[in-house]
């Protein structure tokens, strides 16, 4: 699998692409996968700001450092109609400086357009006039987020920057509040209220959308029932609730709040599978053989009544230590059947080559004022695994059901890895001592074998991260290309319609499959909508993931602020020419800049991915344990800096701080593609697969 050298554009070529600013000094225009990115200096960027779609004219490199350089000649589409920044009063009105340093412009606010903001306010601004060559942008304040020190302002800013809708209109709320609460049997739906169904979630979960039941049959097979809240019964196509759910695309889980896809009346009440309350559901009943193979017996609307709400912690304690509350003990035989069934499902997935990443989860615990007080590391136990196994089985069963008649559906797809990224993984694995031989057509099992080889070693986490980076990003599509990560030929999302619009669409498609078929014209119209919807919700999902990571990173960095000057045990997670990235046991990651490694002059070897002292021969490599001292934790920039070794003198600590000459702006996004603090590496069940 030979790495393909990227093409370059001839000077004078005019091409369209997306401008990505890396600092106030430079950026790149990204065009396509085949061509190298085009370097653009700030003086050649014109009025373009980060994310804009632009036309760029290529030219001969002025510096010789870049294969292709260019000058932006036209902005085709603006990425940011609004910006978030800090307001400062002036004699003519005010100025807003964007908080995102990649948006390199000043927005002037005319008198009367400031909504009463005063100096220091964090505001959202609608840009009404874009900057010219010699003029600033103009705009008007549309929202005052707050002032420094306000509770929750830091995360309010992230929500605003990511343009995440977080307020339901009165029209949407009225519809939610007037939904019928009557639940009664109907001829077309099955009644499972006699079964001892349970929900198993985190202790603090409020939107309970999946319930399970399992029993072993006399023939050695298992009957596995996965019952999902029937949101499609309440949220009808074209209604205000539906349009708002589509716009949001998914719920967003941030460090201090949840921004739900649906109002509380649905997400935490009418569609939440609360125990001892009748609920409408969509049920998937499966037969699981001793070999873990699944046969779908029935997919049907239903009525259920959850007998007990369980949480992961108590189930794990019951399994591991035999300790359980009295009201849980009666359910343990059923839960043991579920566990045995899940292990068969897991083994069958493993046999076909599915990749299993077992990153630890990190959660930042906040006090009442939103300040971080501790970081909790949570490893997945058997309870988490068995629920995930049951959900994956149901998702696959539903996907197969929806392909039955050949109509357009929506799938959760995960394409084959990129050849260039696989080459980087092969190179890294060889350096670390785990040579990776990949066939021309890579299969999941090829990467599975690498993950198994490094299990338990010092480099396990490094290889897992690099393997994950070599994979494509999972998304939604009407084109079923399969799911590489779980080695599935047919997969969708069915199990979380409260928090994912994709699952709500799948529930509607199930109803359609079970009922009256569409005309050809209606099918074509629906297919076009599903294609558009799959693109939209893939984007809203990625935006939510980015916001979630950013808030976790923010709070992790804030948590570290009081520990400046203290030593920590760490391990090397990345090696670049400008220094080492190191990770702590609490999930925090930071940079040791090479300029602070004063015991020698350290040289970077790209082939071996090591830093080696020119004179003392000391070498730093991936996975290596190190002792470090925290010297800076900058919450605003979400950057954490360490130095090597222990420093006990405050004076020495101040002397050893890394310089601030624009280094972070220039390095951000380069090297290993890391930010200073990656935050939590595991996302938990809510964001898996």
Secondary structure, 3 states (H helix, E strand, C coil): CCCCCCECCCCCCEEEEEEEECCCCEEEEECCCCECCEEEEHHHCCCCCCCCEEEEEEECCCCCCCCCEEEEEEEEECCCCEEEEEEEEECCEEEEEECCCCCCCEEEEECCCCCCCCCCEEEEEEEEECCCCCCCEEEEEEEEEEECCCCCHHHHHHHHHCCCCCCCCHHHHHHHHCCCCCCCCCCCCEECCCCCCEEEECCCCCCCCEEEEEEECCCCCEEEEEEEECHHHCCCCCCHHHHHHHHHCECEECCCCEECCCCHHHHHHHCCCCCCCEEEEEEEEEEECCCCCEEEEEEEEEEEECCEEEEHHHHHHHHHHCCCCHHHHCCHHHHHHHHHHHHHHHHHHHHCCCCCCCCCEEEEEECCCCCEEEEEEECCCHHHHHHHHHHHHHHHHHHHHHCCCCCCCCEEEECCCCHHHHHHHHHHHHHHCCCCCCCCCCCHHHHHHHHHHHCCCCCHHHHHHHHHHHCCCCEEECCCCCECCCCECCCCCCCCCCCEHHHHHHHHHHHHHHCCCCCHHHHHHHHHHHHHHHHHHHHHHHHHHHHHHHHHHHHHHHHHHHHCCCEEEEEEEEEECCEEEEEECCCCEEEEEHHHCCCCCEEEECCCCEEEECCCCCEECCCCEEEEEEEEEECCCCEEEEEECCCCCHHHHHHCCCCCCCHHHHHCCCCCCCCCCCCCCECCHHHCC
